[in-house]
Amino acid sequence: MDNEFTPSLKKPNVRYRGKTSSEEYNQMTEDLYYDLSNIFTETNKNSKYATELVEQLTLENNILSNQIDELESKLENVKNLLVEIQKRNNQFNKSVFVGDFIEDKEQNNVNKAFIDKEHRVTTLPISGKGISKTHIYDSFKEEVFIPDELKIYFDKEVNSYPDAEENDPKNAFDGQDESVWIRQIRYPEDEPRSEEELTMYVKLPENIINNRLMNTIVVHPFPINGLDILSIEYSKDVTNDMSKANWQMIPGWPRDEKQDLTTVNDSGPVKFCFEDIKASWIKVKLRQKNSIVKGNMKIFNIGLKQFDIKYNNYTSEKASFIVPVDLTAPESVLYTVKDIQAVIDNQSTISKDYRPLTYEIYGVNQFGELEYIGDNLPIKNIKFERIQIKATIHADKNKESTPAVSAFKVFYESI
């Protein structure tokens, strides 16, 4: 946090019709000039910051508005299709996402799962904010220290474009959304290209870390929901030359149904959780497909609000949370829950023959009270229209990692 401005000018101690020395008068004038200069300097800084913030928010709001319109249209089509399908049989499924997960209030903090709604993932509980490998936060002074030893490079420097500018890339490494690294690439409006790609290389500082272990990477793109993350790779090699480093994809990187590596398109705030790895370098590849037209220019904005490389200490080997589910079907009074499938973002890192989640299922009666139904699927003759799944996450002891749960799919049928 910036130091508060303290005025130099003091109220003079003078008497009515008393004399004031020229020395005191000159000092008062100097103090007044100093204070006014500081006021104007800070005002100009705030004005510049406000202008930049408005531009950032306007850009993100325009992208979100376009995406909302597109999603609303798709959602309506999906709803209509689902209704038609379910009319023809008694088979149903329902998806529940992190935003609807609930804390298990019966557990103490050590055994409560961490429901991270910002990054849309649920994990084992974490001790504090974790240990950042890019900055140190002083909670007493409310200041962030980023060491000079943190080195940032790009495959394309900003001066290699015909028309481009950027602010300080280290803005992305202070763990705060308020400071943003932005590279703005401008072309004439009739430029045919439809996207821009950029690769950032990060050499981790040695002077603020006692080891190279990490198990979490947090990315807040700019603009939010308007930038693709194509890949994040790491290298263990201790070298000053990134071209000589051996690179591999971080564990748990998203895969498609065929288990091929995929990309995170139009990314929001995202957190990647994986087993402990050692790294000296991190490489992230970004893509901007959403250009904007301003004046007679076509502009691509590529940036990051946060890029934090962390080590999180998980405080428990198991932790629980609640998943509420409404069972609905036309003219039905009884249900059978056939299957529950968890969507685990880092599924590819989970050990084989390891059960990352267990369940207990409760019915919610008319008084809001819970009645235990069972834990072995399928469960038949359920008379409740609302159930609660008490899900328990279990640490992968083989890899000392946590499953990262983002959603549940509940398959049921009406009787």
C-alpha positions, -999 to +999 in steps of 0.1 A: +000+000+000+013+035-009+025+057+020-001+082+031+006+119+022+014+140+052+012+178+047+043+198+054+025+231+061+018+236+097-006+261+112+014+292+121+014+303+157+008+341+153-009+367+174-034+393+162-015+420+145+017+403+156+048+402+135+059+373+113+096+369+103+105+367+066+122+334+074+089+320+087+070+334+057+094+319+032+092+285+050+054+286+048+056+294+011+079+265+005+058+241+025+027+253+006+043+248-028+056+213-017+021+203-006+004+216-037+029+198-059+023+165-041-015+170-043-014+176-081+010+147-086-012+122-066-043+136-084-027+130-118-017+094-107-052+087-096-067+101-127-044+080-149-053+049-128-090+056-130-088+060-168-069+027-172-094+010-149-124+022-169-108+011-201-101-024-187-136-028-173-152-016-205-132-041-225-141-070-202-177-060-200-180-059-238-165-094-241-188-107-213-219-091-229-212-109-262-206-142-244-238-139-224-259-134-255-242-164-271-246-186-240-283-177-235-291-188-270-272-221-266-288-227-232-323-223-245-316-248-272-301-273-248-331-269-224-356-275-252-336-306-264-334-320-228-371-316-222-379-334-255-355-363-246-368-367-210-404-367-221-398-399-239-384-419-210-379-418-172-341-414-172-327-381-159-294-365-151-285-333-133-252-314-131-242-295-100-213-270-101-190-255-074-212-224-071-239-245-055-216-266-032-221-260+006-198-262+035-202-292+058-210-273+090-208-304+111-170-306+105-143-285+121-122-262+098-095-289+095-120-313+079-140-289+058-132-290+021-120-257+006-148-246-018-130-221-040-158-205-059-136-179-076-116-206-094-146-230-095-128-259-078-130-278-045-100-293-028-087-304+006-083-274+030-053-252+027-031-237+053-033-199+048-028-185+013+000-208+004+036-200-004+042-179-035+073-185-055+071-151-072+065-125-044+064-119-007+034-103+010+041-082+042+008-083+061+019-057+086+028-030+060+003-044+034+030-044+008+041-068-019+078-074-026+087-088-060+125-096-063+146-084-091+157-120-096+122-128-110+130-127-147+104-125-175+110-131-212+088-133-243+091-151-276+081-117-292+094-085-276+070-056-277+093-036-300+091-063-326+056-053-337+049-024-360+027-008-334+025-021-298+030-011-262+028-027-228+032-019-191+054-037-166+050-075-169+057-079-132+022-064-125+010-100-131+031-114-103+020-095-071-010-118-064-035-089-068-060-082-095-057-045-092-024-043-110-025-058-145+001-065-172-013-056-206+003-058-240-017-040-267-010-048-303-024-025-329-030-029-367-049-010-393-086-019-393-084-039-425-057-062-411-067-098-421-052-116-391-078-129-366-056-138-336-024-132-318-003-156-298+024-149-272+046-171-250+059-159-216+089-174-199+093-170-162+126-177-143+118-182-107+138-162-081+161-182-058+164-155-031+129-157-017+124-195-019+140-223+002+131-249-024+117-253-059+086-273-049+052-262-063+018-278-066-005-250-077-006-224-105-032-196-104-040-177-136-063-147-139-062-137-176-068-102-190-093-098-203-112-122-181-132-147-202-115-132-233-081-150-236-071-186-243-045-204-223-029-228-248-004-245-224+016-242-192+049-260-191+077-262-166+114-270-166+136-283-137+168-272-154+188-246-135+199-225-165+199-188-175+191-198-211+155-208-216+163-223-251+184-249-234+157-259-209+138-292-212+101-285-211+071-307-200+034-300-195+023-294-159+006-325-144-032-324-146-034-302-177-069-305-192-075-334-216-104-342-239-125-374-239-098-391-259-072-380-233-055-357-257-041-324-243-065-296-249-067-258-243-085-235-219-105-213-242-120-179-231-105-185-197-118-171-165-098-172-132-084-207-131-064-228-107-043-259-116-037-283-088-012-312-091+013-333-072+046-317-059+070-309-087+103-290-088+107-262-113+131-234-121+112-221-152+075-218-161+063-212-196+027-201-205+014-197-240-015-173-246-038-166-275-061-137-282-089-143-307-111-114-297-099-082-313-116-048-308-119-019-333-111+015-319-110+044-343-094+030-374-073+005-355-078-033-349-065-040-314-055-073-297-051-071-259-031-099-242-025-097-205-026-112-170-041-100-138-024-127-118+001-155-126+010-170-093+031-201-088+026-216-054+031-244-029+000-251-009+001-271+024-030-292+027-040-295+063-060-328+062-060-361+043-098-360+040-124-333+040-161-331+032-186-308+016-223-309+007-238-311-028-276-303-029-296-319-057-332-315-066-348-346-081-375-336-106-396-356-130-432-353-143-458-369-120-432-389-101-433-397-063-403-421-061-368-420-075-338-442-079-303-426-078-283-448-102-249-432-103-229-402-091-199-390-112-175-364-100-158-341-125-122-339-113-101-313-132-068-331-124-082-366-131-051-375-151-029-371-121-049-394-098-033-428-091-049-458-107-072-480-085-075-450-061-109-438-050-107-400-046-143-395-033-168-413-011-204-404-005-232-404+020-267-395+007-294-378+028-330-369+020-344-335+030-379-338+045-407-313+046-393-297+077-358-293+063-344-321+084-320-347+070-327-384+068-299-408+060-306-428+028-274-448+022-240-448+006-241-477-019-255-470-053-280-476-068-304-464-041-341-472-049-375-459-037-363-425-027-393-405-016-376-371-013-375-345-041-344-329-026-313-348-015-279-338-001-248-357-011-221-355+016-190-359-005-156-366+012-124-359-007-095-382+001-058-373-005-039-393-030-013-407-007+008-421-035+013-387-050+006-365-019-019-345-039-055-334-037-083-341-062-097-309-076-135-313-080-154-289-102-188-305-106-210-336-101-233-354-125-262-373-108-280-399-128-315-410-116-348-423-128-384-418-118-405-447-107 
